[in-house]
């Protein structure tokens, strides 16, 4: 585990912290591998009841580190896809705290978390279309399931920013807090409170809440990843990446 993903057990809570603030917590292939290992540790541990996911610094995540992403072979076995699949199949509750920018997978990963708190400065977006790409992480269906078809269509087909009030009003996040310190305190406190329940009850309850959709979501993530991979090879996407990297 590198120092770009910090993992700390606090009682029956495993806190996983994305820790690359100097790069707006943009995620590299190695960081995805660390995140997979951290979530699997939580899933397999008899001592962990709840996962608390947060970041360090002023931003949750700018999404993929594009330079690193373009140098890494993308397929269903890629660490980024395995991260999404691991998160989607977690049987233990995941509480997330999101602040500042949450872009691309920085947003789509939240669709697999059970409770999401945000700060008032949050700015979420799924700008795949601006890069010549298609939705990933189950967002083509999960975003509509959570926030409604029309909002999901608007966000995914324009890639525009979603600010705190809209995120809260549409159900993309549970609650908004005025500043990031309060956000982290409240999200951490909630995770601790939830962790006092028995692991069996938490797992059984989450299974009832998720129902049979987990297997469907897994297949959706794989389908999206296949199309996403095809789009990565398109001239449109290559031109968009070049423009972004050379801006």
N, C-alpha and C positions, 0 to 999 in steps of 0.2 A: 504494500500500500504506500503510495507516494504522499508527499505533503500537500498535493493538490486536491486530494480527497481525504478529509479528516474524519475519523471514526472514534466515537467515545461512548462508552456505556455508562449511563447514569441510572442506577437502579434497574428497572425492567424496561428502560427506554434505550434504544440505540440511536444516537444522534449521528447523522451523516451530513457532513458539511462540504459543499463545493467550495474550494479554496484557491481560486486563481483571480483575485480581485483586480490585479494589474491588467488583466486581459478581459475584464467584464465577465469573468467566470465562463469564458468560451471553453467548450468541451473538446478534448482531444481523444484520440483512440485509446490511449493509455488510461485516461481518466474514466472512460466508459468501462474499461476492464476492471478498474478499481471499484466503480459503483456496482457492477455486477457482483463482485466478491463481497462487498459490504452488505448488499441486500440479501444475498444468499446466506451470509453469516447470521443475519437477523432471522431469516426464515427458518433456519435449521436449529437455532439455539433454544433450549428449553428455558433459558433465563431472560429472553427478550420477548416482551409482549407487544410493544409498539415501536414503530420507527418514526423518528422526527427528522425530516429533510429540510435543510436550509442552506444558505450560502453565506459567505463572508463578504464584507464590503458593500458598496452602494447598489450593486446589481445582482439579481438572482442568476441569470445566465443569458449571454448574448447568443446562445445556441451553439452550433458547431463551430469549431475553429476551422475556417474554410481552407486555409493553406494545408493544415494537417489532414483535413477530411479528403481533399483532392489527391493526397499522396497515399491514401489508404484504400485498398481494394474493398469495394462495397458489394456485399451479398447477404444472404440470410444468416450466415455465420459471423458476420461482422459484429464487433463489440457493441456498436451503437444499436443494432437490431436486437442483440441479445440482452442489452440493458432494458429496452422497452418490453421485451417478452418477459423478462424476470420481474419487472415492476408490475406488469399486468397480471401476473400469476401469484403475486404475494397473497398469502392467506391471513397475514397479520395486518392490522390497521397501519396506515401511513398518514401522518400529519405533515403538511408542507407549509412553510412560511416563505412568501415570495415578495420581493421588494425591487424597486427600480425596473430595469429592463428584463423582460422574460420573452425571448424571441425564439421562434421555431420550436425546437424540441424543449426549449426552456418553458414553453407553454404546454406542449402536447404531453409532456411527462406528468403534468398536473392533473390530466384527465384520468390518471390511474391512481391518484391519491384519494384518500377517503374524506379528508377535511383539509381545506385550503384557506389559510389566512393571508391577508395582503396588507401592505402599507399604502398610505395615501398617495405615494409617488410612483406606484406601480404603473408600468407601461408594457402591456402584453401585445404580442402580434404573432401571426402565422403567415409570414411573407413568402411562402413557397412560390407563389405564382410570379413574384417579381424576379425570381431566379430561374424561371423556366421549369420549375419542379411541381410536383403534386403533393397532396397531403400525406403525412406519415404518422406513425404512432397511434393509429386508430382514430385520428382526428376527423377523418371524412365522415364518420358516423357518430362518434362519441361527443363531438362538439355540439351537434344538433340534438342529441339525446339529453345533454345537460342544459343547453341554453335555447333550444328551439331552432327549427329549420332556417328561418329567415336570417337570424343573426349569424348562424354558422355559415350560410351561403355568403353573406356580406363579408365576413371576416376572411374566409378562405379565398374568395374570388377577387378581393381587393388588396388583402394583406395590410390593411390599415391598423393603426394603433387602437388598443382598447384600454381606456383609462379606468381608474379605480371605481368610480361611481357606476359606470356601465358594467364593469365586471361583477360588482356586487348585485346590482339590480337584475342582471340576467342569470345569476346563479353560477357564474364561472368561479367565483370565490365565495366563501361563507361569510366572511366579515372583513372589514377594512379598519386598520388602526392608524392613528395620526402620524406616528413616526416608527422608524425601523426598530428602535430599542424596545418599544412597547410591543411591537409585532413579535419579535423573537421571544420576549418574556412570556407573552400570552400563549403563543404556540407551544413553547416548551412546557409551560404549566399545564396546558390541556393534555399534552402527550403523557405527562407524569400522572395526571388524574386518571386518564383512561387506562394506564398500565396497572392500576391497582386492581382492576378486574382480573378474573382468572383468564389464563391463556386459552383454555378450552372454550370459554364463553365468548371471548372476543373472536376467535376463529370461526366458531359456529355461527355467530351473528353476522360476520362478514360474508360467510358462505351464503346465508339466506338473502342478504342484501344484493349480492352479486348474481345469485341464481345461476342459471345455465349460460350466462352471457360470456363467461371467461373464455371458454373454448371458441366461441364465435369471435371474440376480440383477438385472440391469438391468431386465428386464420385471417382476420382483417389486417392485422399488422403485417403479416407475411405477404398478403396480396398487395398492400400498399407499398411495401418495401421492394417488391418485384417491379412494379410500375415506376417507382422512384428511381430505381437503379437504371432502368431503360432511359428515363428522362435525363439522367446524369450524362449520358453519352450523346445527347442531342446538341446540335450546333447552337440552339437558342440558350441552353443552360451554360454551355462553355463560354459563350459570349457574355452572359450575365455575370458569371464568376470572374472572368477577366476584367470586366468593367469594375466590379466590386473591389477586387484585389489591387487594382492599379488606380483607384480613385485618388 
